[in-house]
Each structure stands twice: as C-alpha cells, then as structure tokens.
Amino acid sequence: MADEDVVPGPSLASIDPELQLLIFQSFRRGCATACLCQLEKTCKAFSTVAQLPSRAGNEDEGLSLPEIAARLLMARALALPVRPDGLKPFRPYERGPGEGHKYALNLLERGLLTRGVLHNVPESAVERTGWKLAYSEPYCHRTQASDLERVPASARYVLVAAIFVGPERRDEGFAARAVRTVFGRLELANPFASTSTTPARGAAGGAAEERRYRLLAWGRRESVLKVTHSEQFAGMGSRSDNEDEGVYWYRWARSSFGFSSHPDLWLYLADAGIKQHGFEERPDDRLSWNLDSRSTGGWRAGRVYDLGDSTEWVKRVYYR
C-alpha cells in the first residue's frame, strides 16, 4: 500500500470533548495528575477552555478538559465514605487563589488528603504539592513562638512534621549494649531491628532511599497556631478541644506546642505522659515541642522522646 493511501488515525485532541473526558477519567489511580499535566504540556488543545455542551449551572465553564477531569476525579474520591484501602476517610480541601483542581488531585494522590495524623510520608509528597517551608531546625533548636509566627497571616493551612535525618541504626537489646560497652568495639546486629527508619540520602553501601516524615499533621492556620493554654496554666493533666479533621492541636503559651489524635494530654511542659506514666492513648500520633524561655528544643516525635539535644531529628513547619 502506498504511503498516500494510509489514512491517519484521529488524534486525541480531535476526539469529541465528552469522549476525551471519559478517557481522562480512566487514568490509572495514583498517576492521573502527572498524565493530565503532561497532556497539557504536549498539546495546546488540552490547555484551552473545553467546548462542552452548555448546561445550566455548569461547574466546568471556563475550565480545560484536564481540569474538568481532575475536578470529577476529586469529587468521586471525596464521595467515598472511606479510602479504597479501607483506612481513614478523606478530608475536604478548599482550593486557594490560583490553585486548579489538579493541585487538589495531586494532594489526594500523594496521600495528604487523608484525615488525621499521617505517618511515613515521603519528603517529596510535601515538597511537590505546593507547601512552602516556614521553619526547619534540628530538635536541639530552642523553638520560639516567633518561629511559629513565621507562617504568614494570609496562609490558609499549616503543616507540622518531624523527620529523622541521621544514619540508619539498628536497635540494640540491653545485653548487646552491655557487651559493646565492655569491649568498646563490638557491634551486634539485631535481627528484629525496626525498619521504619530509612537511610539518609547518599548513605554508603547502597542506593539512598527517600526520607520520610515520621509523623505529620496539618490543618487550618487558626486551629494549628491557636493558643489553647495560657501562661497561667499549671500543667499536668489537660485536654484539647481544638480539633481539626481528627487532629487535636495545642499551644501552651511559652511552654509547648504540638498535636495528638487523642484530646487527652499530660503537659509536663511538653506532652510527656509516655515518660511520666508509661502509658497514654495513641503515643505514635503525638508530636510535642517546648517553647520560648522554658524550651529544651523539640521533645518528642511519636514514641521517641527526650530529643532536646538531638541533631538527627528535624522540626518543620509548612504552609499554603
């Protein structure tokens, strides 16, 4: 067959807009945002306003086809009572000025629209979804109220996180520590060592794995930074009623700041029930930093505490 007899197939841009929309919505879960963005870069037809049949009260008026697809994918996910994997429900998200539906879809696909305290979130999930860094210091830094107020008053949401940046270490039992102390040079590997800590970037002995936030939570600025306990509060047993999407935030003026997935707190400066009593509700979901003149730095990240001298743990605050 001669080349001139070959009839070229239709391009995606030439297909009826409503059929294109069905194609966009069929993208594999977890990569729709990247596909939509690539389509817009590849062909100008996808970045222009979609010419769909006009309908009364049409939400899609003035949007491109990828934006319409992103909006519908978001609406479908948020309508689910729980996540497809059966875990916590999604949380709502209000887009800010200049934020398209793809911004929200990106948050959804990277797991940041899950309600409550989140664990083991990759650094890239925060860095590539539009969050701006306001504060980043090792746990040994004496956090001040002014550090928290670096978040602009115009910010809508604030994200607070703890990340381990030191080298990977294996947990040791008492006997192993005792032997190593006596002989000074003996290292015994624990076959039951925790695997939750990933190596730092560029660590020797293999490919570097991406660091992950040991725990993080985010909410509306007015909730996250709200002073819930005055300077006159004497400490010890307390409770936070300052809840935002399953996270209880507290800020004891000049003493401590943090969050928990349970409203009960034990504020011995920081939230220290795990040390004072050996028991507390949901210890993995608790982050607590000391503040101002009484600060010894960041005190805890989940079950790990007494971190006031640590340079291997880092405190971070983001906003959007």
VOGU-3710 file (C-alpha; in Angstrom, 3 decimals, decimal comma):
1> madedvvpgp> 0,000/0,000/0,000  1,370/3,388/-0,937  2,038/5,883/1,809  -0,574/8,221/0,345  -3,235/5,520/0,798  -2,661/5,343/4,571  -5,422/7,127/6,409  -4,061/8,696/9,623  -5,994/7,827/12,764  -7,674/10,569/14,773
11> slasidpelq> -5,568/12,409/17,313  -6,752/12,570/20,896  -7,303/16,308/20,525  -9,709/15,715/17,637  -11,969/13,376/19,605  -15,278/14,685/20,903  -14,638/16,558/24,198  -17,049/14,416/26,213  -15,309/11,246/24,999  -11,940/12,797/25,893
21> llifqsfrrg> -13,270/13,405/29,375  -14,159/9,731/29,747  -10,620/8,818/28,638  -9,074/11,237/31,148  -11,131/9,770/33,973  -9,925/6,248/33,157  -6,304/7,033/34,069  -4,742/4,551/36,449  -5,220/5,553/40,088  -2,161/7,289/41,517
31> cataclcqle> -0,785/8,877/38,354  -3,673/10,911/36,965  -2,143/14,264/37,948  1,088/13,578/36,063  -0,826/12,366/32,984  -3,064/15,418/32,913  -0,134/17,807/33,301  1,812/16,029/30,544  -1,137/16,255/28,171  -1,399/19,992/28,731
41> ktckafstva> 2,322/20,428/28,015  2,203/18,224/24,919  -0,777/19,739/23,144  -2,153/23,253/23,469  -5,623/21,927/22,680  -5,795/20,437/26,165  -4,858/23,656/27,943  -7,593/25,736/26,347  -11,114/26,080/27,690  -13,135/22,956/26,892
51> qlpsragned> -16,028/23,363/24,483  -18,544/21,145/26,216  -22,313/21,451/25,742  -23,563/24,291/27,909  -25,740/23,351/30,860  -27,484/25,408/33,497  -25,183/25,975/36,474  -22,279/24,232/34,747  -19,325/23,970/37,179  -16,976/23,257/34,291
61> eglslpeiaa> -17,463/26,552/32,485  -14,100/28,173/31,785  -12,062/25,042/32,603  -9,776/22,991/30,372  -10,523/19,301/29,867  -7,722/18,139/32,228  -9,055/20,500/34,900  -12,570/19,133/34,428  -11,217/15,584/34,672  -9,310/16,463/37,856
71> rllmaralal> -12,430/18,007/39,391  -14,503/14,915/38,640  -11,813/12,554/39,965  -11,663/14,584/43,177  -15,438/14,622/43,567  -15,594/10,865/43,046  -12,923/10,206/45,709  -14,376/12,606/48,281  -17,800/10,975/47,907  -16,395/7,676/49,203
81> pvrpdglkpf> -17,126/7,007/52,909  -13,609/5,597/53,362  -10,459/5,325/51,282  -10,349/2,469/48,756  -7,905/0,623/51,040  -10,372/0,835/53,941  -8,381/3,277/56,061  -9,336/6,744/57,285  -11,749/8,875/55,248  -10,538/11,668/53,012
91> rpyergpgeg> -10,611/15,202/54,331  -12,081/18,124/52,389  -9,780/20,700/50,838  -10,615/24,261/49,818  -8,539/25,469/46,888  -6,845/28,823/47,248  -6,424/31,622/44,683  -4,622/30,313/41,614  -4,937/26,667/42,641  -6,511/24,476/39,995
101> hkyalnller> -8,260/21,172/40,544  -5,010/19,390/39,637  -3,391/20,860/42,775  -6,019/19,197/44,934  -5,816/15,949/42,949  -2,035/15,923/43,491  -2,559/16,194/47,269  -5,049/13,344/47,086  -2,791/11,037/45,074  0,178/11,609/47,399
111> glltrgvlhn> -1,863/10,683/50,459  -2,065/14,135/52,020  -5,847/14,351/51,961  -6,224/11,542/54,492  -7,845/12,615/57,735  -5,849/12,589/60,989  -2,157/12,211/61,850  -0,107/10,781/58,964  2,982/8,551/59,182  5,909/7,735/56,878
121> vpesavertg> 5,005/10,350/54,283  7,817/10,825/51,704  9,530/14,214/51,674  8,616/14,617/48,011  4,916/14,313/48,828  5,166/17,577/50,771  7,762/19,337/48,623  5,942/18,677/45,319  2,424/19,571/46,355  2,810/23,300/46,842
131> wklaysepyc> 3,653/23,557/50,555  6,012/26,441/51,436  8,626/25,983/54,164  8,378/28,399/57,111  10,585/26,726/59,741  13,150/23,919/59,695  15,539/23,309/62,595  17,020/20,297/64,391  15,233/19,213/67,527  18,008/20,748/69,642
141> hrtqasdler> 16,962/24,222/68,431  15,034/26,156/71,077  11,770/26,836/69,286  10,250/30,246/69,946  6,712/31,472/69,440  8,168/33,790/66,795  9,272/30,712/64,822  5,666/29,574/64,583  4,557/33,050/63,594  6,766/32,888/60,507
151> vpasaryvlv> 3,664/31,451/58,914  2,059/34,426/57,111  -1,284/35,641/58,373  -2,628/35,076/54,857  -1,877/31,325/54,981  -4,892/29,034/54,909  -3,311/25,785/56,086  -0,293/24,884/58,233  1,576/21,545/58,210  3,761/20,438/61,146
161> aaifvgperr> 6,143/17,483/60,867  9,086/15,582/62,352  11,675/13,788/60,245  14,705/11,650/61,122  17,764/12,700/59,082  20,519/10,699/60,794  22,099/7,462/59,579  20,179/4,232/59,843  20,814/2,432/63,117  19,714/-0,946/64,350
171> degfaaravr> 18,028/-1,261/67,723  20,062/-2,974/70,426  18,919/-5,012/73,368  20,321/-4,460/76,856  22,790/-7,365/76,581  24,188/-6,122/73,273  24,671/-2,618/74,672  26,384/-4,005/77,774  28,795/-6,150/75,746  29,595/-3,274/73,412
181> tvfgrlelan> 30,229/-1,008/76,383  32,633/-3,510/77,948  34,579/-4,369/74,824  34,285/-0,969/73,225  34,237/-2,146/69,647  31,726/-4,996/69,361  28,655/-4,334/67,238  25,823/-6,886/67,303  23,108/-6,642/64,657  19,575/-7,134/65,947
191> pfaststtpa> 17,534/-9,257/63,515  14,368/-7,682/64,911  15,516/-4,103/64,261  12,915/-1,567/63,261  12,620/-0,936/59,534  10,769/2,344/59,857  13,882/4,497/59,613  15,285/4,869/56,096  18,888/5,745/55,265  19,834/9,332/54,646
201> rgaaggaaee> 20,382/10,394/51,063  23,761/9,350/49,820  24,339/6,822/52,616  27,194/4,429/51,873  26,558/0,822/50,992  23,701/1,089/48,515  21,160/3,259/46,827  19,803/6,044/49,002  16,147/5,822/49,935  13,922/8,838/50,189
211> rryrllawgr> 13,482/10,126/53,705  10,022/10,055/55,168  8,327/12,188/57,767  7,924/10,023/60,843  4,674/11,845/61,557  2,916/14,962/60,326  -0,426/16,682/60,565  -1,967/19,766/59,030  -4,988/21,945/59,467  -6,360/25,451/59,225
221> resvlkvths> -3,996/28,152/60,410  -6,432/29,399/63,043  -6,574/25,900/64,578  -2,927/24,865/64,286  -1,465/28,054/65,808  -4,223/28,769/68,319  -3,150/29,359/71,943  -5,186/26,793/73,877  -3,471/27,118/77,290  -2,452/30,437/78,839
231> eqfagmgsrs> 0,769/31,097/80,737  -1,230/30,768/83,978  -1,977/27,107/83,267  -0,098/24,988/85,838  0,471/21,970/83,615  -0,093/18,229/84,145  -3,341/16,594/83,037  -5,238/18,549/80,433  -7,368/18,257/77,349  -7,543/19,953/73,955
241> dnedegvywy> -10,885/20,733/72,374  -9,112/22,378/69,434  -9,848/19,655/66,879  -9,377/19,907/63,109  -10,119/16,872/60,931  -9,218/14,299/63,577  -6,170/16,117/64,984  -6,128/17,895/68,374  -3,787/20,890/68,391  -2,488/22,659/71,494
251> rwarssfgfs> -0,255/25,589/72,263  0,616/26,344/75,857  1,960/29,905/75,864  5,756/29,945/76,413  5,804/26,218/77,234  4,834/23,796/74,465  3,241/23,237/71,080  2,099/20,108/69,297  -0,652/17,761/68,221  -2,247/14,418/69,043
261> shpdlwlyla> -5,009/12,240/67,645  -6,447/11,993/71,179  -7,712/15,008/73,165  -6,142/13,964/76,500  -2,706/15,466/77,213  -0,163/15,360/80,025  1,645/18,674/79,743  4,747/18,430/81,883  5,958/21,309/79,722  5,824/19,001/76,660
271> dagikqhgfe> 3,210/16,249/76,270  5,029/13,721/78,459  2,529/11,101/79,574  4,610/8,383/77,913  7,522/9,168/80,252  5,663/10,179/83,395  3,151/7,326/83,439  4,435/4,814/80,913  1,049/4,840/79,218  -1,029/7,212/77,116
281> erpddrlswn> -3,573/6,937/74,338  -2,123/6,739/70,802  1,524/7,597/71,534  2,537/7,164/67,877  0,322/10,131/66,940  1,860/12,658/69,360  4,318/15,420/68,466  5,438/17,928/71,109  7,962/20,766/71,105  8,960/23,014/74,008
291> ldsrstggwr> 8,625/26,764/73,519  10,395/30,002/74,441  12,185/30,548/77,773  11,349/27,049/79,027  12,411/25,365/75,812  14,802/22,433/75,638  14,108/22,092/71,932  11,765/19,588/70,393  10,863/16,924/72,949  9,130/14,080/71,150
301> agrvydlgds> 8,177/12,584/67,788  5,697/9,772/68,380  7,146/7,196/70,789  10,648/8,705/70,535  11,236/11,296/73,255  13,920/13,211/75,196  15,062/14,695/71,881  16,028/18,124/73,208  19,693/17,567/72,300  19,137/15,764/69,009
311> tewvkrvyyr> 20,609/16,904/65,703  19,296/13,811/63,909  15,640/14,792/64,235  14,315/17,881/62,468  11,227/20,009/63,153  9,453/21,527/60,166  6,523/23,853/59,612  4,994/24,442/56,174  2,073/26,500/54,973  -0,070/27,070/51,897
//
